[in-house]
Amino acid sequence: MAPPSTPRAAPKPGAHRPRALAQPSPWPQAPVREQQREAKRNAVLSTAAQMFNERGFHATSLDDIAARLQVSKPTLYYYVKNKDEILLECVKKGLHLILEGIEASRQAGGNAVDQLRACMQVYADIVTQPFGMCIIRIGDEEVPEPSRTELRRMKSEIDQAFRRLVVQGVQEGTLAPCDPKMTAFVIAGALSWIGRWYQRGGEYTAAQVAEQCIGTLMHGVLGPGHVAVAGR
């Protein structure tokens, strides 16, 4: 007589069902979330810079910035701590743009005059943009320490870059003998003033303003054959 067969265990419910494929999370991945946050933070800074330039720093409130962005004021605190931080970041962005442009001009090579003209072009272009205008129209006086010292260090780097090019140009013979410190002050001062009075949609475009100002700085205002006499 054959031994009784061992009864098979009943299959567990769902034991033979194929595994469901994992669904992608609808929540953005960390790198994507960070990119989105940075883009929104830049929108806050850009909008604030425009309003500071239009109205002035003290006349612009966080409520004003939030209203233009069409968000609530508490939303801004996710991206910035306060209005002082916004101003600091706006001015820093403008200075970084100038320093990066000056370095790119240096890397491009050429003699001192070529590099000086390129640096002047960079400076003139940026002070007609919102972050660059903040450097000129608001400045670092409204920024508390120690951030103010950091901004002034960055400004000093720009000044030193102009001075080095002036010294190099005099040594090459491509620039007339002059006081490098005073000449750098005149160049930066003249170009900075563009950021004070320039208005988009005016008689001249930003490119035309830059071209004429740089041309005057490079060639002066005297006609051919005229020589300036000191004290007259």
LODRENKE-846043 format. One line per 4 residues: number of its first residue (from 1); their letters; for each residue x negated, y, z of C-alpha. Coordinates in nm, 4 decimals. Layout:
N
NUM> A> X/Y/Z ~ ...
//
This chain:
232
1> MAPP> 0.0000/0.0000/0.0000 ~ -0.1458/0.3345/-0.1056 ~ -0.2161/0.5832/0.1713 ~ 0.0215/0.8736/0.1844
5> STPR> -0.1066/1.1807/0.0009 ~ -0.1994/1.4868/0.2028 ~ 0.0601/1.7572/0.1481 ~ -0.0759/2.0734/-0.0136
9> AAPK> -0.0477/2.3963/0.1754 ~ 0.2061/2.6338/0.0336 ~ 0.0413/2.9246/-0.1482 ~ 0.0365/3.2470/0.0439
13> PGAH> 0.2604/3.5163/-0.0919 ~ 0.0735/3.7200/-0.3486 ~ -0.2317/3.4909/-0.3429 ~ -0.2406/3.4516/-0.7199
17> RPRA> -0.1514/3.8085/-0.8081 ~ -0.4229/3.9950/-0.9987 ~ -0.5838/4.2738/-0.8016 ~ -0.4534/4.6157/-0.8858
21> LAQP> -0.7114/4.8477/-1.0378 ~ -0.8218/5.1238/-0.8047 ~ -0.6556/5.4494/-0.8998 ~ -0.8751/5.7602/-0.9223
25> SPWP> -0.8195/5.9999/-0.6369 ~ -0.6214/6.3080/-0.7344 ~ -0.8446/6.5040/-0.4950 ~ -1.1354/6.6707/-0.6832
29> QAPV> -1.4783/6.5222/-0.6234 ~ -1.7163/6.7171/-0.3988 ~ -1.9263/6.8693/-0.6826 ~ -1.6098/6.9772/-0.8633
33> REQQ> -1.4621/7.1287/-0.5479 ~ -1.7832/7.3218/-0.4874 ~ -1.7839/7.4525/-0.8447 ~ -1.4228/7.5629/-0.8098
37> REAK> -1.4953/7.7347/-0.4806 ~ -1.7993/7.9134/-0.6250 ~ -1.5987/8.0304/-0.9267 ~ -1.3287/8.1735/-0.7004
41> RNAV> -1.5872/8.3350/-0.4734 ~ -1.7467/8.5013/-0.7762 ~ -1.4029/8.6288/-0.8771 ~ -1.3654/8.7856/-0.5320
45> LSTA> -1.7077/8.9517/-0.5566 ~ -1.6575/9.0737/-0.9131 ~ -1.3172/9.2228/-0.8333 ~ -1.4502/9.3850/-0.5171
49> AQMF> -1.7458/9.5354/-0.7058 ~ -1.5117/9.6924/-0.9603 ~ -1.2950/9.8403/-0.6856 ~ -1.5914/9.9693/-0.4832
53> NERG> -1.7158/10.1455/-0.7961 ~ -1.3725/10.2907/-0.8715 ~ -1.2625/10.3966/-0.5229 ~ -1.5691/10.3831/-0.3013
57> FHAT> -1.6590/10.1297/-0.0346 ~ -1.4707/10.2875/0.2562 ~ -1.1589/10.3584/0.0508 ~ -1.1289/9.9923/-0.0535
61> SLDD> -0.9793/9.7477/0.1957 ~ -0.9609/9.3699/0.1952 ~ -0.5864/9.4107/0.1461 ~ -0.6580/9.6056/-0.1751
65> IAAR> -0.8922/9.3351/-0.3032 ~ -0.6438/9.0595/-0.2189 ~ -0.3631/9.2492/-0.3930 ~ -0.5607/9.2859/-0.7148
69> LQVS> -0.6503/8.9160/-0.7061 ~ -0.2849/8.8346/-0.6294 ~ -0.3762/8.6265/-0.3251 ~ -0.3136/8.6693/0.0457
73> KPTL> -0.5688/8.8435/0.2652 ~ -0.6304/8.5253/0.4732 ~ -0.7277/8.3488/0.1494 ~ -1.0260/8.5837/0.1134
77> YYYV> -1.1712/8.4613/0.4430 ~ -1.2229/8.1181/0.2895 ~ -1.4809/8.2765/0.0565 ~ -1.6271/8.5697/0.2546
81> KNKD> -1.6566/8.6706/0.6189 ~ -1.5781/9.0398/0.5866 ~ -1.6118/9.3466/0.3647 ~ -1.9732/9.4053/0.4689
85> EILL> -2.0677/9.0608/0.3398 ~ -1.8908/9.1327/0.0111 ~ -2.0911/9.4520/-0.0397 ~ -2.4168/9.2779/0.0516
89> ECVK> -2.3536/9.0004/-0.2005 ~ -2.2513/9.2458/-0.4736 ~ -2.5684/9.4530/-0.4356 ~ -2.7846/9.1393/-0.4124
93> KGLH> -2.6341/9.0041/-0.7327 ~ -2.7110/9.3286/-0.9130 ~ -3.0713/9.3335/-0.7897 ~ -3.1212/8.9668/-0.8779
97> LILE> -2.9983/9.0344/-1.2315 ~ -3.2518/9.3150/-1.2731 ~ -3.5395/9.1132/-1.1275 ~ -3.4561/8.8116/-1.3431
101> GIEA> -3.4402/9.0330/-1.6519 ~ -3.7750/9.1943/-1.5708 ~ -3.9346/8.8523/-1.5264 ~ -3.7877/8.7341/-1.8580
105> SRQA> -3.9332/9.0440/-2.0269 ~ -4.2733/8.9662/-1.8791 ~ -4.2537/8.6059/-1.9957 ~ -4.1681/8.7226/-2.3483
109> GGNA> -4.5119/8.8849/-2.3679 ~ -4.6263/9.1783/-2.5769 ~ -4.8259/9.4842/-2.4802 ~ -4.7361/9.7085/-2.1883
113> VDQL> -4.5151/9.9375/-2.3976 ~ -4.3168/9.6426/-2.5358 ~ -4.2632/9.5020/-2.1877 ~ -4.1826/9.8425/-2.0393
117> RACM> -3.9202/9.9105/-2.3046 ~ -3.7685/9.5646/-2.2490 ~ -3.7556/9.6200/-1.8720 ~ -3.5934/9.9586/-1.9199
121> QVYA> -3.3347/9.7971/-2.1477 ~ -3.2553/9.5359/-1.8830 ~ -3.2207/9.8010/-1.6130 ~ -2.9993/10.0260/-1.8255
125> DIVT> -2.7747/9.7359/-1.9275 ~ -2.7192/9.6090/-1.5741 ~ -2.6403/9.9450/-1.4125 ~ -2.3432/9.9745/-1.6505
129> QPFG> -2.2032/9.6446/-1.5180 ~ -2.0020/9.6097/-1.1925 ~ -2.2731/9.4530/-0.9750 ~ -2.5389/9.6882/-1.1093
133> MCII> -2.3158/9.9898/-1.0534 ~ -2.2772/9.8850/-0.6896 ~ -2.6519/9.9313/-0.6432 ~ -2.6222/10.2910/-0.7612
137> RIGD> -2.2767/10.4062/-0.6515 ~ -2.2680/10.2382/-0.3102 ~ -2.6305/10.1539/-0.2386 ~ -2.7746/9.9830/0.0653
141> EEVP> -2.6950/10.2577/0.3174 ~ -2.3638/10.0887/0.3989 ~ -2.5275/9.7482/0.4539 ~ -2.6227/9.6675/0.8156
145> EPSR> -2.9644/9.5407/0.9197 ~ -3.1436/9.3075/0.8644 ~ -2.9791/9.2754/0.5233 ~ -3.0601/9.6375/0.4391
149> TELR> -3.4318/9.5667/0.4738 ~ -3.3986/9.2668/0.2419 ~ -3.2276/9.4774/-0.0247 ~ -3.4926/9.7478/-0.0008
153> RMKS> -3.7625/9.4842/-0.0411 ~ -3.5965/9.3738/-0.3651 ~ -3.5786/9.7356/-0.4845 ~ -3.9471/9.7715/-0.4070
157> EIDQ> -4.0212/9.4716/-0.6313 ~ -3.8495/9.6500/-0.9199 ~ -4.0467/9.9680/-0.8526 ~ -4.3745/9.7754/-0.8373
161> AFRR> -4.2962/9.6025/-1.1675 ~ -4.2550/9.9403/-1.3399 ~ -4.5740/10.0737/-1.1801 ~ -4.7780/9.7735/-1.2952
165> LVVQ> -4.6608/9.8199/-1.6527 ~ -4.7431/10.1905/-1.6446 ~ -5.0938/10.1172/-1.5127 ~ -5.1407/9.8481/-1.7777
169> GVQE> -5.0211/10.0830/-2.0511 ~ -5.2622/10.3572/-1.9466 ~ -5.5468/10.1053/-1.9417 ~ -5.4507/9.9797/-2.2886
173> GTLA> -5.4252/10.3330/-2.4212 ~ -5.0631/10.2800/-2.5264 ~ -4.9373/10.5224/-2.2580 ~ -5.0669/10.8699/-2.1819
177> PCDP> -5.2615/10.9102/-1.8555 ~ -5.0162/10.9707/-1.5708 ~ -4.9419/10.9044/-1.2054 ~ -4.7964/10.5486/-1.2043
181> KMTA> -4.5934/10.6039/-0.8877 ~ -4.4330/10.9262/-1.0100 ~ -4.3744/10.7862/-1.3581 ~ -4.2038/10.4747/-1.2191
185> FVIA> -3.9823/10.6969/-1.0012 ~ -3.8832/10.9079/-1.3023 ~ -3.8009/10.6014/-1.5141 ~ -3.5949/10.4251/-1.2471
189> GALS> -3.4288/10.7492/-1.1388 ~ -3.3207/10.8439/-1.4900 ~ -3.1891/10.4972/-1.5700 ~ -3.0172/10.4636/-1.2320
193> WIGR> -2.8223/10.7810/-1.2954 ~ -2.6505/10.6075/-1.5876 ~ -2.4737/10.3867/-1.3333 ~ -2.3444/10.6993/-1.1587
197> WYQR> -2.1767/10.8732/-1.4510 ~ -2.1168/10.6069/-1.7158 ~ -1.7515/10.5186/-1.7819 ~ -1.6320/10.2409/-2.0106
201> GGEY> -1.4205/10.3685/-2.2964 ~ -1.5985/10.7035/-2.3010 ~ -1.7699/10.8833/-2.5869 ~ -2.0688/10.6471/-2.5885
205> TAAQ> -2.0940/10.2720/-2.5513 ~ -2.3271/10.1249/-2.2911 ~ -2.5682/10.0238/-2.5683 ~ -2.5747/10.3777/-2.7121
209> VAEQ> -2.6367/10.5291/-2.3694 ~ -2.9243/10.2893/-2.3032 ~ -3.0799/10.3519/-2.6450 ~ -3.0733/10.7309/-2.6132
213> CIGT> -3.1970/10.7394/-2.2544 ~ -3.4811/10.4971/-2.3223 ~ -3.5749/10.6869/-2.6383 ~ -3.5963/11.0134/-2.4442
217> LMHG> -3.8049/10.8548/-2.1699 ~ -4.0426/10.6932/-2.4175 ~ -4.0832/10.9850/-2.6587 ~ -3.9944/11.2947/-2.4555
221> VLGP> -3.8004/11.5957/-2.5786 ~ -4.0718/11.8018/-2.7493 ~ -4.0790/11.8180/-3.1254 ~ -4.3791/11.7137/-3.3376
225> GHVA> -4.6786/11.9418/-3.2963 ~ -4.5597/12.0913/-2.9669 ~ -4.7742/12.0410/-2.6596 ~ -4.6401/12.0962/-2.3095
229> VAGR> -4.8429/12.3370/-2.0960 ~ -4.8373/12.2802/-1.7197 ~ -4.6652/12.5581/-1.5269 ~ -4.4801/12.7002/-1.8282
//
